[in-house]
Amino acid sequence: MKVLLTGGGTGGHIYPALSVARCLRGDELLYVGTAAGPEARIVPAQGLPFQAVPSRKLSRRGAPHVLVAAMAVNAWGVLSAMGLLRRFRPDVVLGTGGFASAAVMMAAGLLRLPTVVHEANSVPGRANVLLSRFARRVALTYADTARYFPGEKTVVTGMPVREDLLTADPERARARYTLCPDQPTLLVCGGSQGAESLNRAVLQALPELGRAGLQIVHQTGKDKYDGVVREVGTPPPFYHPFAYEDDMPSLLAAGTLVLCRGGSSTLAEVTALGLPAIVVPLPTAVADHQTGNAQALVGAGAAVLVRDAELDGERLVREVRGILEEPGRLDRMRAASRQVGRPDAARRVADLLHEVAGKR
């Protein structure tokens, strides 16, 4: 089977597609994105063939001439993608979102090729809602998202997570950060750029969290690490800040509780490992989709939601103590997180592609 994958602009669109690609070993694959996006660097490094088509993000707030220029680029991108699709002749096309995939998915629809759209978030982006009209199936991370799409097309697969997450060895992280396996570990994940509000709350709460017996592994973000270290001074032995970590799977495997944003990829990894979470949605996320993502976990009993404006050191200590000190609550949240998690999501999407292509 020949499969074309497209998605880019952010890791949240790229890595799910790569996770599906790993489940398609033996099939002929091609990844298409933009030359300026991170996919142009990430995808070839994973050993997949990559080609670029012109694409530019459309913004309602831009000046009219900027919008017109973007529309012209995207129109050229659709024409370029049509030529590429005619040459590669895929049996099925998977789009994981982002403006980088829009031209390819539109071209595939115009050529009446079988397509599958994967929607990562609880509230879909405008591009995926539009592209779903041409798609054979729409794969969803969250069941509630089905209301935005034609019901007969939707199937809940979950969010594909990287394969190494499921085989991660927590001892690697414990050795690197000198963590004690008998102590609860709070893992703070602000993403590669970090999250100012999470960093601030952790620093305010540091003494109380230490007195509560926690060890803290804190991803500050690359640009915020120096400032955090300066403010902490000599870090206490239970506190382990770092700028960015490539081996997040082993860190997650070593965690007891996670403080994080509400990105779909982050929450998928957290629940795939059955971790309870304190989720602080990014307040500027489009359509407040991170709150919707978090509410799916809260409703299941796997997470606590704290609004960004309400997060400070005192609130963080209260939530952490509530989870760890209430009898049985941590175990109940772990069980709920495992129930919500879909560690086999990549395989589900891969099977759906075979089904849509008529190969099964």
Residue frames relative to the residue before (quaternion, step in Angstrom):
aa qw qx qy qz dx dy dz
M 1.0000 0.0000 0.0000 0.0000 0.00 0.00 0.00
K 0.2630 -0.7456 0.5932 0.1518 3.56 -1.08 0.79
V 0.0500 -0.8108 0.5819 -0.0379 3.55 -0.68 1.18
L 0.1472 -0.7514 0.6365 0.0932 3.55 -0.97 0.92
L 0.1275 -0.7858 0.6035 0.0456 3.56 -0.84 1.04
T 0.0353 0.8033 -0.5933 0.0383 3.56 -1.01 0.78
G 0.3602 0.6802 -0.5713 0.2849 3.53 -1.06 0.86
G 0.2561 0.7935 -0.5223 0.1784 3.58 -0.94 0.69
G 0.4862 0.6449 -0.5088 0.2981 3.46 -1.38 -0.16
T 0.7802 -0.0200 0.0312 0.6245 3.56 1.08 -0.84
G 0.6434 -0.5281 0.3921 0.3917 3.53 -1.27 0.38
G 0.6028 0.5875 -0.3517 0.4097 3.58 1.14 -0.59
H 0.6866 0.4133 -0.2806 0.5283 3.57 1.26 -0.30
I 0.6804 0.5187 -0.2880 0.4302 3.57 1.06 -0.75
Y 0.7298 0.4782 -0.2725 0.4056 3.58 0.65 -1.09
P 0.6096 0.5219 -0.3846 0.4562 3.66 0.98 -0.53
A 0.6393 0.5145 -0.3300 0.4666 3.59 1.00 -0.78
L 0.6539 0.5052 -0.3133 0.4680 3.58 0.99 -0.80
S 0.6182 0.5374 -0.3442 0.4588 3.59 1.07 -0.69
V 0.6435 0.4948 -0.3161 0.4911 3.57 1.03 -0.76
A 0.6196 0.5648 -0.3420 0.4244 3.58 0.97 -0.84
R 0.6502 0.5237 -0.3226 0.4459 3.59 1.01 -0.77
C 0.6600 0.4763 -0.3047 0.4947 3.58 1.22 -0.41
L 0.6686 0.4809 -0.2863 0.4896 3.58 1.31 -0.05
R 0.2096 0.7912 -0.5427 0.1885 3.55 1.13 0.63
G 0.7221 0.3682 -0.3039 0.5006 3.54 -0.84 0.99
D 0.6500 0.4507 -0.3130 0.5257 3.56 1.26 -0.34
E 0.4737 -0.6459 0.5117 0.3108 3.57 -1.23 0.43
L 0.0891 -0.8425 0.5309 -0.0195 3.54 -0.54 1.20
L 0.0014 -0.7514 0.6593 0.0256 3.52 -1.29 0.55
Y 0.1831 -0.7715 0.6020 0.0945 3.57 -0.91 0.95
V 0.0881 -0.7974 0.5967 0.0151 3.55 -0.89 0.98
G 0.1331 0.7731 -0.6089 0.1176 3.56 -0.93 0.96
T 0.6249 -0.5052 0.3992 0.4416 3.56 -1.07 -0.69
A 0.5789 -0.6079 0.4204 0.3443 3.55 -1.15 0.60
A 0.7138 0.4563 -0.2571 0.4650 3.60 1.10 -0.66
G 0.6047 0.5917 -0.3541 0.3986 3.60 1.21 -0.29
P 0.6542 -0.5253 0.3643 0.4041 3.60 -1.22 0.33
E 0.5408 0.6288 -0.4012 0.3888 3.58 1.19 -0.42
A 0.5979 0.5799 -0.3612 0.4192 3.61 1.11 -0.63
R 0.7021 0.4134 -0.2516 0.5224 3.58 1.19 -0.51
I 0.7061 0.4993 -0.2707 0.4229 3.58 0.86 -1.02
V 0.6929 0.5185 -0.2989 0.4021 3.57 0.79 -1.02
P 0.6820 0.4604 -0.3212 0.4688 3.68 0.74 -0.84
A 0.6129 0.5549 -0.3493 0.4409 3.59 1.10 -0.65
Q 0.6713 0.4674 -0.2889 0.4974 3.58 1.24 -0.43
G 0.5814 -0.6347 0.3507 0.3691 3.56 1.28 0.17
L 0.5489 0.6034 -0.4085 0.4096 3.60 1.20 0.32
P 0.4898 -0.6311 0.4980 0.3374 3.61 -1.04 0.64
F 0.1044 -0.8120 0.5742 0.0012 3.55 -0.94 0.96
Q 0.0040 0.7642 -0.6448 -0.0141 3.54 -1.12 0.74
A 0.3153 -0.7636 0.5418 0.1545 3.56 -1.10 0.71
V 0.0872 -0.7440 0.6576 0.0803 3.53 -1.26 0.59
P 0.5812 -0.5858 0.4156 0.3825 3.63 -1.09 0.55
S 0.1719 0.7621 -0.6110 0.1282 3.56 -1.01 0.82
R 0.0070 -0.7917 0.6107 -0.0105 3.55 -1.09 0.70
K 0.5143 -0.6600 0.4591 0.2984 3.54 -1.01 0.87
L 0.3087 -0.7343 0.5784 0.1760 3.52 -1.01 0.91
S 0.0578 -0.7951 0.6037 0.0110 3.57 -0.92 0.91
R 0.4312 -0.7063 0.5030 0.2495 3.56 -0.89 0.97
R 0.6996 0.5006 -0.2658 0.4351 3.57 1.16 -0.57
G 0.5336 0.6541 -0.4043 0.3521 3.58 1.21 -0.17
A 0.6367 -0.5015 0.4146 0.4137 3.53 -1.31 0.25
P 0.6513 -0.5515 0.3436 0.3919 3.62 -1.08 0.65
H 0.6810 0.4876 -0.3172 0.4448 3.60 0.87 -0.85
V 0.6075 0.5380 -0.3503 0.4678 3.61 1.15 -0.56
L 0.6515 0.5121 -0.3085 0.4670 3.56 0.99 -0.86
V 0.6464 0.5125 -0.3185 0.4669 3.58 0.96 -0.85
A 0.6472 0.5160 -0.3201 0.4610 3.59 0.95 -0.84
A 0.6534 0.5103 -0.3131 0.4632 3.59 0.97 -0.84
M 0.6440 0.5166 -0.3221 0.4633 3.58 0.99 -0.80
A 0.6398 0.5206 -0.3246 0.4628 3.59 1.02 -0.76
V 0.6385 0.5170 -0.3214 0.4708 3.58 0.99 -0.86
N 0.6941 0.4784 -0.2875 0.4546 3.58 0.86 -0.92
A 0.6050 0.5353 -0.3602 0.4666 3.59 1.07 -0.61
W 0.6459 0.4915 -0.3077 0.4966 3.57 1.02 -0.82
G 0.6209 0.5514 -0.3341 0.4459 3.57 1.09 -0.69
V 0.6312 0.5231 -0.3283 0.4692 3.57 1.03 -0.79
L 0.6635 0.4951 -0.3065 0.4698 3.60 0.92 -0.89
S 0.6474 0.5092 -0.3181 0.4695 3.59 0.98 -0.83
A 0.6614 0.5123 -0.3027 0.4566 3.56 0.98 -0.88
M 0.6155 0.5418 -0.3547 0.4493 3.59 1.03 -0.68
G 0.6494 0.5035 -0.3179 0.4729 3.57 0.99 -0.79
L 0.6476 0.5181 -0.3147 0.4617 3.57 0.96 -0.85
L 0.6660 0.5068 -0.3001 0.4577 3.59 0.93 -0.91
R 0.6408 0.5150 -0.3321 0.4624 3.58 1.01 -0.74
R 0.6626 0.4953 -0.3098 0.4687 3.58 1.07 -0.69
F 0.7379 0.4235 -0.2372 0.4690 3.59 0.82 -0.97
R 0.1179 -0.8458 0.5068 0.1178 3.58 1.16 -0.72
P 0.0459 0.8336 -0.5479 0.0531 3.61 0.57 1.11
D 0.4861 -0.6328 0.5167 0.3102 3.54 -1.24 0.49
V 0.7878 -0.0228 0.0378 0.6144 3.57 1.18 -0.58
V 0.2204 -0.7611 0.5993 0.1144 3.58 -1.20 0.66
L 0.1446 -0.7762 0.6095 0.0712 3.56 -0.94 0.93
G 0.0803 -0.7863 0.6118 0.0319 3.57 -0.88 1.00
T 0.1749 -0.8150 0.5475 0.0742 3.57 -0.72 1.06
G 0.6909 -0.5258 0.2703 0.4160 3.58 1.21 0.34
G 0.5942 0.5282 -0.4551 0.4011 3.49 -1.37 0.18
F 0.6114 -0.5828 0.3849 0.3720 3.55 -1.11 0.67
A 0.5695 0.6176 -0.3801 0.3869 3.59 1.17 -0.50
S 0.7130 0.4514 -0.2615 0.4686 3.60 1.13 -0.55
A 0.5082 0.7091 -0.4102 0.2660 3.57 1.17 -0.50
A 0.6787 0.4960 -0.3079 0.4455 3.60 0.83 -0.95
V 0.6579 0.5150 -0.3118 0.4524 3.58 0.96 -0.85
M 0.6891 0.4758 -0.2893 0.4638 3.57 0.86 -0.94
M 0.6252 0.5217 -0.3378 0.4720 3.58 1.06 -0.69
A 0.6522 0.5086 -0.3107 0.4684 3.57 0.96 -0.86
A 0.6425 0.5170 -0.3226 0.4646 3.59 0.97 -0.82
G 0.6440 0.5164 -0.3240 0.4623 3.58 1.02 -0.76
L 0.6605 0.5085 -0.3083 0.4584 3.58 0.95 -0.86
L 0.7016 0.4339 -0.2552 0.5043 3.58 1.14 -0.66
R 0.4058 -0.7493 0.4309 0.2969 3.56 1.39 0.07
L 0.3098 0.7286 -0.5371 0.2911 3.54 0.98 0.90
P 0.5438 -0.6066 0.4515 0.3638 3.62 -1.07 0.59
T 0.0043 0.8125 -0.5817 0.0379 3.58 -0.76 1.03
V 0.1574 -0.7371 0.6495 0.1002 3.51 -1.34 0.56
V 0.2002 -0.7555 0.6154 0.1021 3.56 -0.92 0.97
H 0.1355 -0.7569 0.6287 0.1164 3.57 -0.98 0.80
E 0.1544 -0.7814 0.6012 0.0642 3.56 -0.81 1.08
A 0.3255 -0.8015 0.4789 0.1490 3.55 -0.52 1.24
N 0.7952 0.3706 -0.1491 0.4562 3.56 0.93 -0.93
S 0.6502 -0.5228 0.3934 0.3861 3.52 -1.34 0.29
V 0.7393 0.2289 -0.1451 0.6164 3.56 1.17 -0.68
P 0.3259 -0.7971 0.4696 0.1948 3.61 -0.39 1.16
G 0.5322 -0.5967 0.4969 0.3374 3.50 -1.32 0.42
R 0.6593 -0.5288 0.3611 0.3940 3.56 -1.25 0.47
A 0.6367 0.5533 -0.3398 0.4158 3.57 0.98 -0.82
N 0.6914 0.4779 -0.2957 0.4539 3.59 0.87 -0.88
V 0.6027 0.5390 -0.3636 0.4625 3.60 1.06 -0.64
L 0.6649 0.4901 -0.2972 0.4789 3.58 0.97 -0.86
L 0.7120 0.4768 -0.2679 0.4405 3.57 0.80 -1.02
S 0.5622 0.6138 -0.3908 0.3929 3.59 1.15 -0.47
R 0.5544 0.6096 -0.3984 0.4029 3.59 1.18 -0.41
F 0.7183 0.4129 -0.2373 0.5071 3.57 1.14 -0.66
A 0.6039 0.6217 -0.3459 0.3595 3.59 1.17 -0.52
R 0.4802 -0.6314 0.5224 0.3129 3.52 -1.24 0.55
R 0.7993 0.0040 0.0253 0.6003 3.59 0.98 -0.87
V 0.2187 -0.7373 0.6247 0.1356 3.53 -1.31 0.54
A 0.2035 -0.7857 0.5773 0.0893 3.57 -0.54 1.20
L 0.1650 -0.8230 0.5422 0.0383 3.56 -0.76 1.09
T 0.4290 -0.6557 0.5564 0.2763 3.51 -1.24 0.58
Y 0.8002 0.1842 -0.0570 0.5678 3.57 0.97 -0.94
A 0.5354 -0.6622 0.4242 0.3081 3.58 -0.91 0.95
D 0.6457 0.5547 -0.3309 0.4073 3.60 0.99 -0.79
T 0.5754 0.6095 -0.3760 0.3952 3.59 1.18 -0.43
A 0.4885 0.6922 -0.4251 0.3187 3.60 1.19 -0.37
R 0.5964 0.6038 -0.3701 0.3778 3.61 1.10 -0.57
Y 0.6522 0.5212 -0.3177 0.4495 3.59 1.21 -0.35
F 0.7501 0.3699 -0.1735 0.5200 3.59 1.25 -0.34
P 0.6337 -0.4933 0.4072 0.4350 3.60 -1.24 0.27
G 0.4943 -0.7306 0.3885 0.2664 3.57 -0.53 1.22
E 0.6680 0.5246 -0.3142 0.4241 3.57 1.00 -0.79
K 0.6677 0.5114 -0.3018 0.4490 3.59 1.23 -0.32
T 0.6593 0.5807 -0.3075 0.3653 3.58 1.11 -0.61
V 0.0376 0.7500 -0.6604 0.0083 3.50 -1.29 0.62
V 0.3522 -0.7370 0.5380 0.2082 3.58 -0.87 0.94
T 0.0604 -0.8153 0.5757 -0.0151 3.55 -0.54 1.23
G 0.4363 -0.6312 0.5046 0.3958 3.56 1.11 -0.73
M 0.5586 -0.5906 0.4735 0.3389 3.53 -1.38 0.07
P 0.4271 -0.7084 0.4904 0.2743 3.63 -0.63 1.02
V 0.1209 -0.7807 0.6109 0.0527 3.57 -0.94 0.93
R 0.6295 -0.5624 0.3813 0.3768 3.53 -1.21 0.53
E 0.6082 -0.6193 0.3854 0.3130 3.50 -1.07 0.91
D 0.6802 0.5136 -0.3069 0.4236 3.60 0.93 -0.87
L 0.5048 0.6448 -0.4281 0.3823 3.60 1.22 -0.27
L 0.7185 0.4824 -0.2495 0.4345 3.55 0.94 -0.92
T 0.7373 0.3387 -0.2222 0.5407 3.59 1.25 -0.21
A 0.3334 0.7853 -0.4715 0.2232 3.58 1.27 0.26
D 0.3202 -0.7428 0.5645 0.1648 3.54 -1.09 0.83
P 0.3509 -0.7678 0.4899 0.2177 3.64 -0.42 1.13
E 0.5666 0.6166 -0.3868 0.3863 3.59 1.16 -0.50
R 0.5836 0.5747 -0.3812 0.4288 3.60 1.11 -0.54
A 0.6833 0.4623 -0.2843 0.4885 3.57 0.93 -0.88
R 0.6417 0.5304 -0.3333 0.4425 3.59 0.95 -0.79
A 0.6588 0.4945 -0.3107 0.4743 3.55 1.01 -0.76
R 0.6708 0.5110 -0.3084 0.4402 3.60 0.93 -0.87
Y 0.7986 0.2810 -0.1322 0.5156 3.57 0.94 -0.87
T 0.4104 -0.7383 0.4424 0.3013 3.59 1.31 0.31
L 0.2411 0.7808 -0.5261 0.2352 3.54 0.78 1.12
C 0.3656 -0.7124 0.5575 0.2191 3.55 -1.08 0.76
P 0.4274 -0.7314 0.4608 0.2647 3.64 -0.64 1.01
D 0.6729 0.5076 -0.2993 0.4472 3.61 1.19 -0.42
Q 0.6504 0.4827 -0.3170 0.4936 3.60 1.29 -0.04
P 0.5015 -0.6333 0.4785 0.3443 3.61 -1.03 0.67
T 0.2085 -0.7877 0.5747 0.0759 3.55 -1.03 0.90
L 0.1833 -0.7492 0.6289 0.0978 3.55 -0.85 1.06
L 0.1364 -0.7856 0.6020 0.0435 3.54 -0.70 1.15
V 0.1561 -0.7933 0.5862 0.0506 3.56 -0.65 1.16
C 0.0373 -0.8200 0.5698 -0.0400 3.58 -0.52 1.22
G 0.0215 -0.8214 0.5694 -0.0228 3.55 -0.30 1.24
G 0.5724 -0.5884 0.3816 0.4249 3.58 1.27 0.08
S 0.7191 -0.4609 0.2964 0.4274 3.56 -1.28 0.24
Q 0.7027 0.4282 -0.2625 0.5040 3.60 1.14 -0.59
G 0.4431 -0.6923 0.4572 0.3396 3.56 1.24 -0.28
A 0.2553 -0.7383 0.6019 0.1656 3.55 -1.33 0.18
E 0.4398 -0.7403 0.4450 0.2460 3.56 -0.46 1.24
S 0.6875 0.4900 -0.3002 0.4440 3.58 0.86 -0.90
L 0.6346 0.5079 -0.3331 0.4779 3.60 1.05 -0.69
N 0.6408 0.5263 -0.3223 0.4566 3.58 0.95 -0.88
R 0.6725 0.5093 -0.2992 0.4460 3.56 0.87 -0.96
A 0.6726 0.4990 -0.3033 0.4546 3.59 0.89 -0.91
V 0.6390 0.5248 -0.3294 0.4558 3.59 0.98 -0.81
L 0.6712 0.4930 -0.3056 0.4616 3.60 0.88 -0.89
Q 0.6464 0.5090 -0.3210 0.4691 3.59 1.02 -0.74
A 0.7402 0.4332 -0.2157 0.4668 3.56 1.02 -0.85
L 0.4023 0.7808 -0.4379 0.1916 3.57 1.24 -0.36
P 0.6919 0.4685 -0.3265 0.4418 3.67 0.66 -0.88
E 0.6875 0.4824 -0.2920 0.4575 3.59 0.91 -0.90
L 0.6300 0.5233 -0.3368 0.4647 3.59 1.03 -0.73
G 0.6285 0.5225 -0.3295 0.4727 3.58 1.06 -0.71
R 0.6710 0.4900 -0.3008 0.4681 3.57 0.95 -0.83
A 0.6369 0.5222 -0.3249 0.4650 3.58 1.21 -0.48
G 0.5622 -0.6492 0.3616 0.3630 3.59 1.30 0.01
L 0.4819 0.6734 -0.4403 0.3470 3.57 1.22 0.34
Q 0.2054 -0.6714 0.6808 0.2087 3.47 -1.42 0.30
I 0.2084 -0.8140 0.5404 0.0434 3.54 -0.87 1.03
V 0.0908 -0.7488 0.6554 0.0382 3.53 -0.94 1.01
H 0.0725 -0.8630 0.4956 -0.0659 3.53 -0.33 1.33
Q 0.2011 -0.7554 0.6169 0.0920 3.55 -0.63 1.20
T 0.2057 -0.8395 0.4966 0.0797 3.56 -0.23 1.29
G 0.4778 -0.5971 0.4804 0.4295 3.56 1.12 -0.73
K 0.6054 -0.6164 0.3678 0.3439 3.55 -1.01 0.85
D 0.7444 0.4254 -0.2337 0.4587 3.58 0.85 -0.95
K 0.7154 0.4583 -0.2447 0.4672 3.57 1.21 -0.40
Y 0.4521 0.7280 -0.4332 0.2792 3.58 1.25 -0.23
D 0.6762 0.5056 -0.3121 0.4356 3.60 0.77 -0.98
G 0.6589 0.5152 -0.3082 0.4532 3.57 0.98 -0.82
V 0.6442 0.5132 -0.3162 0.4708 3.57 1.02 -0.80
V 0.6720 0.5004 -0.3005 0.4557 3.56 0.88 -0.95
R 0.6237 0.5380 -0.3319 0.4598 3.57 1.04 -0.78
E 0.6914 0.4839 -0.2878 0.4527 3.57 0.88 -0.91
V 0.6706 0.4941 -0.3034 0.4628 3.59 1.00 -0.77
G 0.2699 -0.7445 0.5570 0.2502 3.57 0.97 -0.84
T 0.7733 -0.1798 0.1869 0.5786 3.56 -0.77 -1.03
P 0.3296 -0.7798 0.4866 0.2154 3.62 -0.37 1.15
P 0.4945 -0.6271 0.4997 0.3357 3.60 -1.04 0.68
P 0.6492 -0.5770 0.3239 0.3750 3.61 -1.07 0.61
F 0.6733 0.4991 -0.3062 0.4515 3.60 1.15 -0.44
Y 0.6820 0.4867 -0.2676 0.4759 3.61 1.28 -0.19
H 0.0307 -0.8188 0.5704 -0.0566 3.56 -0.74 1.16
P 0.0547 -0.8161 0.5752 0.0122 3.61 0.00 1.25
F 0.0437 0.7725 -0.6334 0.0071 3.56 -1.19 0.55
A 0.5544 -0.6404 0.4257 0.3183 3.55 -1.15 0.65
Y 0.7683 -0.1636 0.1789 0.5924 3.55 0.81 -1.08
E 0.1344 -0.7996 0.5838 0.0422 3.55 -1.04 0.77
D 0.3669 -0.7307 0.5343 0.2142 3.57 -0.76 1.04
D 0.7363 0.4021 -0.2218 0.4969 3.57 1.03 -0.79
M 0.0332 0.8295 -0.5536 0.0663 3.58 0.62 1.13
P 0.5761 0.5976 -0.4080 0.3802 3.66 0.96 -0.57
S 0.6963 0.4557 -0.3024 0.4648 3.61 0.83 -0.86
L 0.6141 0.5364 -0.3500 0.4611 3.59 1.11 -0.64
L 0.6529 0.5007 -0.3120 0.4751 3.57 0.93 -0.85
A 0.6488 0.5241 -0.3185 0.4506 3.56 0.98 -0.82
A 0.6933 0.4643 -0.2694 0.4809 3.58 1.16 -0.59
G 0.5673 0.6499 -0.3664 0.3486 3.60 1.24 -0.28
T 0.3373 -0.6984 0.5939 0.2140 3.52 -1.34 0.45
L 0.7825 0.0045 0.0813 0.6173 3.53 1.04 -0.93
V 0.2058 -0.7958 0.5634 0.0836 3.58 -1.01 0.85
L 0.1547 -0.7199 0.6687 0.1031 3.53 -1.15 0.82
C 0.1755 0.8198 -0.5113 0.1890 3.60 -0.45 1.16
R 0.5670 -0.5120 0.5076 0.3984 3.50 -1.44 -0.02
G 0.5388 -0.6624 0.4345 0.2865 3.57 -1.33 0.09
G 0.2376 0.7782 -0.5421 0.2100 3.57 1.07 0.69
S 0.5880 -0.6261 0.3838 0.3390 3.55 -0.99 0.83
S 0.6548 0.5122 -0.3233 0.4522 3.60 0.95 -0.84
T 0.6415 0.5241 -0.3248 0.4564 3.58 0.95 -0.86
L 0.7012 0.4647 -0.2782 0.4636 3.58 0.81 -0.98
A 0.6115 0.5432 -0.3547 0.4529 3.59 1.08 -0.63
E 0.6686 0.4861 -0.3012 0.4753 3.58 0.98 -0.82
V 0.6298 0.5404 -0.3279 0.4514 3.57 1.00 -0.82
T 0.7354 0.4187 -0.2433 0.4741 3.59 0.81 -0.96
A 0.5679 0.5842 -0.3935 0.4259 3.61 1.11 -0.50
L 0.7313 0.3753 -0.2131 0.5281 3.57 1.19 -0.63
G 0.4852 -0.7022 0.4177 0.3115 3.59 1.26 0.12
L 0.3891 0.7254 -0.4820 0.3001 3.59 1.01 0.78
P 0.4101 -0.6609 0.5602 0.2850 3.61 -1.04 0.71
A 0.1313 -0.8200 0.5559 0.0380 3.57 -1.09 0.64
I 0.2238 -0.6653 0.6870 0.1879 3.47 -1.40 0.50
V 0.1088 -0.8361 0.5377 0.0040 3.57 -0.33 1.27
V 0.0866 -0.7697 0.6325 0.0104 3.55 -0.89 1.06
P 0.2577 -0.8099 0.5023 0.1590 3.62 0.01 1.23
L 0.5184 -0.6089 0.5062 0.3229 3.53 -1.17 0.70
P 0.3875 -0.7725 0.4439 0.2369 3.63 -0.46 1.11
T 0.7024 0.4564 -0.2709 0.4743 3.59 1.17 -0.46
A 0.3732 0.7366 -0.4915 0.2768 3.61 1.23 0.15
V 0.5880 -0.6032 0.4110 0.3486 3.57 -1.01 0.85
A 0.8512 0.0105 -0.0624 0.5210 3.56 -0.88 1.06
D 0.4960 -0.6807 0.4081 0.3522 3.57 1.23 0.51
H 0.1942 0.8422 -0.4894 0.1162 3.57 1.12 0.67
Q 0.5991 0.5726 -0.3827 0.4082 3.62 1.10 -0.52
T 0.5970 0.5361 -0.3664 0.4710 3.59 1.13 -0.55
G 0.6449 0.5123 -0.3183 0.4694 3.57 0.96 -0.80
N 0.6243 0.5299 -0.3374 0.4644 3.58 1.00 -0.81
A 0.6855 0.4971 -0.2843 0.4496 3.56 0.88 -0.98
Q 0.6463 0.5490 -0.3299 0.4147 3.58 0.96 -0.84
A 0.5694 0.5765 -0.3880 0.4392 3.59 1.15 -0.49
L 0.6832 0.4602 -0.2753 0.4955 3.59 1.06 -0.77
V 0.6311 0.5360 -0.3335 0.4506 3.57 1.00 -0.83
G 0.6579 0.5293 -0.3077 0.4386 3.56 0.93 -0.89
A 0.6892 0.4614 -0.2680 0.4902 3.55 1.14 -0.64
G 0.5148 -0.6523 0.4134 0.3722 3.59 1.25 -0.26
A 0.5238 0.6646 -0.3896 0.3634 3.57 1.27 0.27
A 0.8088 0.1828 -0.0589 0.5559 3.60 1.18 -0.37
V 0.2941 -0.6758 0.6408 0.2148 3.48 -1.44 0.25
L 0.2339 -0.7682 0.5811 0.1320 3.58 -0.96 0.88
V 0.0294 -0.7707 0.6365 -0.0080 3.56 -0.93 1.00
R 0.4124 -0.7022 0.5202 0.2572 3.58 -0.76 0.99
D 0.6115 -0.5906 0.3871 0.3569 3.54 -1.06 0.81
A 0.6848 0.4959 -0.2874 0.4500 3.58 0.93 -0.89
E 0.6968 0.4700 -0.2617 0.4744 3.59 1.22 -0.44
L 0.5659 0.6222 -0.3772 0.3878 3.56 1.28 -0.14
D 0.2168 0.7171 -0.6490 0.1324 3.54 -0.96 0.98
G 0.7525 -0.4040 0.2546 0.4536 3.56 -1.26 0.05
E 0.6529 0.5263 -0.3157 0.4439 3.57 0.94 -0.88
R 0.6702 0.4865 -0.3018 0.4723 3.59 0.93 -0.90
L 0.6340 0.5326 -0.3373 0.4479 3.58 0.97 -0.78
V 0.6514 0.5067 -0.3157 0.4682 3.59 0.89 -0.91
R 0.6567 0.5232 -0.3164 0.4415 3.58 0.91 -0.89
E 0.6844 0.4765 -0.2940 0.4670 3.60 0.91 -0.88
V 0.6554 0.5104 -0.3171 0.4576 3.58 0.94 -0.86
R 0.6678 0.4899 -0.3013 0.4724 3.59 0.88 -0.92
G 0.6300 0.5510 -0.3374 0.4308 3.57 0.98 -0.79
I 0.6853 0.4761 -0.2801 0.4747 3.57 1.00 -0.83
L 0.7501 0.4286 -0.2301 0.4480 3.57 0.83 -0.97
E 0.7623 0.4167 -0.2103 0.4483 3.58 1.01 -0.74
E 0.5867 0.5434 -0.3930 0.4539 3.62 1.15 -0.33
P 0.4919 -0.6987 0.4228 0.3019 3.60 -0.60 1.10
G 0.8577 0.1573 -0.1402 0.4690 3.54 -0.88 1.03
R 0.5229 0.6761 -0.4196 0.3056 3.59 1.17 -0.33
L 0.6359 0.5311 -0.3399 0.4451 3.60 0.91 -0.83
D 0.6740 0.4881 -0.3019 0.4651 3.59 0.90 -0.88
R 0.6379 0.5181 -0.3346 0.4611 3.60 1.01 -0.75
M 0.6642 0.4927 -0.3085 0.4700 3.58 0.99 -0.80
R 0.6066 0.5430 -0.3527 0.4613 3.60 1.07 -0.68
A 0.6698 0.4966 -0.3011 0.4628 3.56 0.88 -0.96
A 0.6571 0.5063 -0.3120 0.4632 3.60 0.98 -0.82
S 0.6372 0.5272 -0.3266 0.4575 3.57 1.00 -0.80
R 0.6483 0.5017 -0.3206 0.4745 3.60 0.95 -0.81
Q 0.6384 0.5356 -0.3263 0.4463 3.57 1.06 -0.76
V 0.6780 0.4809 -0.2796 0.4805 3.58 1.03 -0.82
G 0.6402 0.5819 -0.3251 0.3819 3.57 0.98 -0.86
R 0.1328 -0.7676 0.6237 0.0648 3.53 -1.18 0.68
P 0.1096 -0.8430 0.5241 0.0516 3.58 0.33 1.22
D 0.6845 0.4697 -0.2823 0.4808 3.59 1.24 -0.37
A 0.2890 0.8066 -0.4841 0.1778 3.60 1.24 0.30
A 0.6407 0.5303 -0.3424 0.4372 3.61 0.93 -0.82
R 0.6511 0.4999 -0.3105 0.4795 3.56 1.00 -0.82
R 0.6271 0.5367 -0.3418 0.4494 3.61 0.99 -0.75
V 0.6675 0.4828 -0.3049 0.4779 3.60 0.93 -0.86
A 0.6333 0.5298 -0.3333 0.4551 3.59 0.98 -0.82
D 0.6504 0.5025 -0.3142 0.4751 3.59 0.97 -0.82
L 0.6326 0.5341 -0.3301 0.4535 3.57 1.04 -0.75
L 0.6267 0.5309 -0.3350 0.4617 3.57 1.05 -0.73
H 0.6358 0.5119 -0.3246 0.4779 3.58 0.98 -0.80
E 0.6524 0.5235 -0.3141 0.4491 3.56 0.96 -0.88
V 0.6866 0.4847 -0.2828 0.4623 3.57 0.87 -0.97
A 0.6751 0.4874 -0.2882 0.4729 3.58 1.06 -0.74
G 0.4666 -0.7038 0.4255 0.3255 3.57 1.27 -0.16
K 0.4671 0.6890 -0.4345 0.3439 3.55 1.25 0.44
R 0.7527 0.2495 -0.1863 0.5800 3.59 1.32 -0.09
